[in-house]
Amino acid sequence: MPQYFFHLRSRAATQRDEIGSEFSDLDAAYLDTCQAITSMAAELSHACFNPEPYAFDITDQDGKLLMEVPFTEMLNRARTAPSPPPPPSEPAVPPQVARARRLAGEIADQVKTLRRNLLQSCALVAQPRIATGLHQSPDAGDPAGGQAPGLRDDPEGPASAGPRGDRGSSRKRPRAATRAGR
């Protein structure tokens, strides 16, 4: 593999590369030089030196100048480098992701509907019995004893009778009705 030497040149002096480096060809040596220039320019700037007057001279084993690479070449590229294209407004989404997003939206809508229905049901159940017309007295012939159908106090239903034969042994009668019945 050919060996290349990279001599650092400034206005004041030239630092000769006595060791050199092996590369497959001059293009590979040039690309490596470009990377070195960007890092060295940053170091020189950080140390308050102007990197523009510096350059690398690339030579072969015999000392023949093959290429001159000024730092300004790389610095000007960095200044005039085209900006990357803006990202697309909306990246392409795989169909599975689009379907998942759509289904998640539908589920969210269903949850909102269920919550609204639940709140309405709770409000209806919480309404006083007077407002719903279920306040009839047990003596008015209502077999449920003034309760809505299916909402009896007695878990065994209307067929059970208490010790005195009244329906719903757990049901308490008003005192006046109890005294009158004795």
Residue pairs with C-beta under 8 A, 6 or more apart in sequence:
1 22
1 23
1 24
2 22
2 23
2 24
2 25
2 60
2 61
3 20
3 21
3 22
3 60
3 61
4 20
4 21
4 22
4 23
4 26
4 29
4 58
4 59
4 60
4 66
5 16
5 17
5 18
5 20
5 58
5 59
5 60
5 61
5 63
6 17
6 20
6 21
6 29
6 33
6 36
6 56
6 57
6 58
7 14
7 15
7 16
7 17
7 56
7 57
7 59
8 14
8 15
8 17
8 54
8 55
8 56
9 15
9 54
9 55
9 56
9 57
10 53
10 54
10 55
11 53
14 57
20 61
21 29
21 32
23 29
23 32
26 58
26 66
26 67
29 58
29 67
30 58
30 67
30 69
33 56
33 58
33 69
34 69
34 74
36 56
37 56
37 69
37 71
37 73
37 74
37 75
38 74
38 78
40 51
40 54
40 71
41 51
41 54
41 71
41 74
41 75
44 50
44 51
44 54
45 51
51 71
51 75
52 71
52 72
52 75
53 71
54 70
54 71
55 68
55 69
55 70
55 71
56 68
56 69
57 65
57 67
57 68
57 69
58 65
58 66
58 67
58 68
58 69
59 65
59 66
60 66
93 101
129 135
129 148
132 148
134 146
134 147
134 148
135 146
136 142
136 146
137 146
138 145
138 146
138 171
138 173
139 177
140 146
143 158
144 151
144 152
144 158
145 152
145 153
145 167
145 168
145 171
147 153
152 158
152 168
153 168
153 170
153 171
154 160
154 167
154 168
154 169
154 170
154 171
158 167
158 168
160 167
160 168
160 169
161 167
161 169
162 168
162 169
163 169
164 181
166 173
173 181
